[in-house]
């Protein structure tokens, strides 16, 4: 049996793992690479296998770096089922079509530019909205904690990963001549106590483990200090400087977290009057989906929702739908909070809001999530004085806040605590989904704290299990 690391090996994005048993071939995740021109090339050459030969896909969660190439997989001949939780399936109905729409529009814009260059040949999007809709028909909804058999020789179970709504740790048992080989895919593990979702499920045994390491080299700020910084940034910008607050945020998970925290801070009297604009039709839909799955929310979020129902006018939250209303926000010079996608600032409406607000010293940009290498968001975090947006140079005069404690990913201590519940060391541990330095730091910590051995696989490397 072989395991091939197709992505998220020595980097964060492009999560995808191919398991070949000799008779069955399946993927765990089929994510899109993100960050710069190299990512587009990787996405276009991502399939180092025949999509027609894949029997099924197990999907940990809906984020595009885990799900974003599924429509391309289907368009290239994959016809099997994609197993995921019901909440993930609901989110994908919105996210994959939105991803396809953005790609179609950006390719259209790039092709217009190329027609006036030395390279006039048109580019094609990774996939179209029609192809995304076709893939959605292949989704199979799975409940948490219920074992399924995607094949007579394979059992699997989805456990709550506490990362975003519907996110999963996936346990897989593969029948062999001498019993079963168990593989656990951590997916993206959440931080205990994180807003909205429940804490990650504890797993106690496996033969092979793939564990994420997005923040394997650091500790997050505690929530008290994080909320104090969030409140300061918003109040200082809106009240004292008279500017706008721009928050790039993933439309699924992070946007709902921020809304919950802003409402809760307002409820506690720590924030003043404000107008909140969620400028993403997908974020609006994702929020509706979140409210549809109330049984998956933690107690604090349920209480906050009840308070919002009883105080419907405060704070004022506007969900922006059409592009004209989005453009109107660029004429509002003070007193508003704009939450918009994409979370790494590389696509979508957030680029317009950054274009109109980055150059204004009275404004603030709040970075609340991981920024992959080579993304616009990463350049802002790294202190760039000037960035290019839509081909134009924009000076960075706005204040840049990095609100690290809001991460939906476990930090090093959380990861070690989760690992510490295993009854014994797995036979093989692969540290994935992290930039190389972050993964290496987690490997060292595992050795020092647990006296276990772990490895960082290389991109496209093959492990014999």
N, C-alpha and C positions, 0 to 999 in steps of 0.2 A: 504494500500500500504506500502511495506517495502523496506528499503534501507540497504543493508549489505555491510560493509566495508571490502572487501576481502584483501586489501593491502594498502600500503602507509598511514597507520594510526599509527601515532607515529614513523614513519620511512619514508625514501624518496622513496625507490624502491617498485616494485610490485603493481603499481597502478591498481586497479580494483574494480569496484562497481557494485553490483547486485541489480537491481530494479525488484520487483515482485508486479504486480498490482492485482493479483488474477486470471487474465486471460492471461496476457502477462509477459514474463520474458526476460529481456535483460541486457547486460553488457555495462558499459562505461569503456573502456580500458580493457586490459588483459595482464598486464605487468609482466616481469620477476623480481624476487628478485635478488639483486646483493650484493656481499660483504661477502666473507668467506664461510666456510663449511655449516653454518646454512642456507645460502641462497639456496644451492642445495637441502637441505631437504625440505625447504618451497616450492620450485618450484615443487618438486615431489609430494607434498601433497596439492597443492594450490586449487584444485577444491573441494569446500565443497558443491557442487551441481551436478546435472546430466547435463553434457554438451549437451546431446540430448534435454534437456528441454529449452535450450536458443533459443529464436526466432530470435534475431539479436544482433549485437554488434555495438556500436558507438565508434569510435576511435579518440582521440584528436590529436595524432601525432605519428610520426614513431619511436621515441626513444625506445630502447629495454625495458626500465623499464616501458613502457606503452603498448608495442605491443608484447613483446617477447614470451609470452605463447600462442599466437593465433594458431600457428601450432599444439601445443599439444591439444588445445581445439578442433580443427578440427579432429585430429587423434582419439580423444576420443568420437567422435560422433556428434559434432556440425555441422550442415549443412546449417545454415542460412546465410544471407548476413552480411558483415562487411562494414559499411558506413564510408567513410573518404574522405578527399579532394584528388583531382587528384595528387597534388605534393606528398602527403603522400603515395598514392598508388604506385607512381613511385619509391619512396625511399624504400618502403617495398619490392619491387621486388629484390632489392639488399640486404637490411639489414637482412631480415629473412633467406634468403638462406645462407648468410655469417654467421649468428648466428648458424644455423644448422651445417654448415661445421666445425666451430670452436668447437662446442660441440662434433661432431663425432670424430675429431682429438684428443681432450683432453681426451675423454673417451677411445679411442684407446691407448693413452699413459698411462693412469691410469690402464687400464686392463693389459698391459704388466708388470707394476710394481707389480700389485696384484698377478700375477701368481707365483711370487717368495716370496709371503708372506703367512701369516696364513689365509688369506681371498681370496682364489683363484677364487671365483665366479665372472664372468664378470658383469660389470655394463652396462646399456643401456643409450644412450643419451636421453635427454628430448624429442627430436624429430629429425628426419632425414631431409636431404635435400629434399628427395622425399615428405615427409609430409609437408614441408614448401611450396613446389611448389603447392601442392594440395590446401592449404589454400589460396594462392594467387588468385586462380580462384573464390574465394568467395568475393573478394573486389568489392565494388560498389563506383564509383567516384562521389563526390558531390561538387558542386560549392559553394564558399562562398556566404552567404547572401541570399540563396534560400531555402525556407521552403520545407521540404519533409515529407512524411507520411510513415514511415516504417511499420505502422499499422494504420487502420482506427481510432483508439482511441488515436494515438500519433502523434504529430508534432515535428519536430526538425529543428534547423538551426545552421549552422557552421559559426562562426565569427573568423576573424584573431586574433590569440593570440600573434603574434609578437615574438615568441620564436625561432622556426626554420622554415625553408621552409615548408609551408603547415600546420603549427600547428594551432589548433583551440580551441576556447571557444565554448562549445556546450550548446545551449538553448533547453530545452525539455518541451513540454506542454503535460500533460497526462489528458485525459478526465475523469471527474468524474461525479457523479450524479448531483452535484450542480455547475458544471462549469469545469474549468481546474486548475490543480496544475502545477505550473511552477518550474522547477529545472534548475539551471545553474551550469555547471561543468567548472571551470576555466581552466582545463588542466594546463599546465605550462605556466605562464604568462611571456612575455618578458619584457626587460627593455626599456623604451622609449629612442630613440636615439641610440639603439644598431645597430652595422653594419649589412648590407645586407638586413635584413627583415624590414617590416613596423612596426609601433607602435601598441600595443594591442588595440582592439576595446573596446569602452566604452559600458557597459551594464547599464541600468537604473532601471530595475525592476525584481524582482523574488520573489517567495515564499520561496524557499529553495536554499541555495548556498553552494557549496563545493569549497573552495579556497585553493590553494597551499601555502606552507610556507617554501620552501627550504631555503630561506634567511630571514625568518620572524623575526630574532633576530639582524639584522645588516644592515648597510648601505654600499654600494659598494664605492670604491674609484672613484673619478670623472675620466672621460675619459682622460683629459689632463695629470693628474699624472700617470694614467695607461700606456698611450702610452710612456711617458718619461721613466718609469721603463722598459717597454718592449724594447725600443731602447737601454737603458743602458745595460740591461742584454745581448742582442745579440752582441752589439759592444764590450763590455768588454770581453766577452767570445771568440769571433772570432778573434778580433784584438789584445787585450792586453794579454790575457792568452793563445791564440793559441789552443783552444780546440773546442769541438762541442757543439751545443745547441740541446737538446732533448726535444721535446714538445709532451707529451701525449695529445691526443685530440680526442674527439668524431668525428667520421668520417662524421657525418651529423650535420651541423650547425657550430660547433666550428672550424673544419678544414677550412671551407670556410671563416669564420670570420678572422682567423689568416692569411690566405693567403692575404685577402683583406688588412689587416692592415700592413703586411710586405711590400706589394707592395706600399701602400700609403706612408709609412714612407720612403721607398727608393725614391719614386717620390719627396718627400719633401727634400731630401738630408740628412735625419736624420739617415740613415743606409748606410753602405758601401757595396761593392761588396760581394755577398754571393751566395752560391749554396743551393737551397731549395729542399729537397727530401720529397715528400709526399709518405710515405711507407704504402700504403693501397690500394689495388685494389678497395675496396668499397668506399674509399674517392674520388678516381678518378671518379668513376661512379656517386657518389653523386654530385661532382662538375659539371659534365656534365648535370645532372638533374637540378641543380640550374640554369645553363645557358639556359635550356629549358623553364624555368618559369620566364622569365625576367619581366613579368608584376607584379610579386609578390615582386620585389626588391625595395629598397628605392633609392632615387635620387643619393646619394653619391656613392652607389655601381655601379649604371649604368654609372656614370661618370668615375669611376675607371676602369671599364671594357673597356670603350672606349679608355682610356689611354693605357691599356695593349695591346689592338689591334694595337695601333699605335707604340708601343715600345716592340715588341715581344721578344727581346733578353734580356731584363733587367727587374727585376732580373731573373736569370735562375731558372725555376721551373721544376723539374723532377717528373713525376708520376711513381712510382716503381710498377711493376706488378708481375713478377715472384719471387719465393723464392730465386733463385740464386742471382739475383740482390740485393735483400734485404740483403742477407748474406754478399755481397761485402761491404755494408756500414759499417760493423763492422771492416773493415780493414782501414777505413778512419779516421785518428786520429785528424784532425783539419780542420777548415774552413767550416763546413757544418751545416745546420739546418735540423733536421729530425723531421717531423710531422708524428706521427703514432698512431694507436689505440691499445688497448682501452683507453678511456679517463680516467678511474680509474686505469689503469695499471694492471688489473687483468687477461687479456687474450690478445691473438694476438701478433703481431710482436713487439710491444713496449717493451715487457718483454725482448726480445733479446737485444734491443738497450740499455736498462737500465743495463742489465748484463754486457755489454762491456764498458759502460761509467760512471756508478755510482761511480766506484772506482777510477776515475781519477779527481784530484782536479782542473785541468784546464778546465773541462767541467761544463756545467750548465744544470739543469733540470727545465723547466718552467711549473709550474702547473697552468693551465688557467681555470679550471672548478671545479665544486663541486666534492668532494671525499667522498663517502659514508663510514660510519663506517666499520672497519675491511678490507677495501681494501688496496692493496699495496700503491696506491696513498695517501691514508689517513695516512698511517704509515710514509711516506716520509714527508708529511706536518707537522705531529706531531713531527718531529725531530728524527726519528729512526737513530741510528748510524750503524745499520747492519740489512739487510733484507734477506729473503730467496727467491731465484728465481730459478725455475726448480730444487728445492731440494738442491741448493748450497747456502751457506752463502756469501753475498756480502757486503763489507764495503761501507758505504756512505761517499765518500770524495768529490763528486761533489757539487757545490753550488745549493741550492734549492730555487727557486723563486716562490712565490705565487702571481700570477698576478690577483688579485681578481676582478678588475674592468671590466674584459672581460666576466663576467658571462652573460649568456643568460636568467637568471632568474631575475625577479623583486626583488628589495630589500624591506625592511620594508616600507620605505617612498613611494616607487612605489606602493606597495600593498595597502597602506592606501589611496593613491591618487585615485587608481582605484575604491576602495570601496566607496570613497566619492562622486562618480557620481551617486550612487543609490539614487533614489528619496525618499525612506524610507527604514528603516531597514528590511531585509528579516525576515520572521517568524523564520527560523532556519538557522544558519550559522555553518558549519562544517569546521574546519581547518585541512587540510590533507597535505600529501606529504611534511613532514618535520620531522627531528629528534625532539624528544619530547621537548627538551629545546627551539628549534627554534619555534615550533608551540605554545608553552606556551607564549613565548615572544610576538608573534603576537596577541594572544588572549588578553593579557594585554594591548597592544597598541590599539587594537580595542575598548576595554572598555574605556581607558583613552582619546583617540582622538575623537572617534565617539559616545561614550556612548551607544554602542551596546553590546549585549551578544553573545558570540561565544563559541563553544565547540570543544574539541579534541576527536574524536571517538577512541575507542580501536579496535585493530585488531579483526576482526570477529564479532564486535558488530552489533546490528540490531537497526535501527531507524524506528519508525512508522511515516509515513508522512500523 
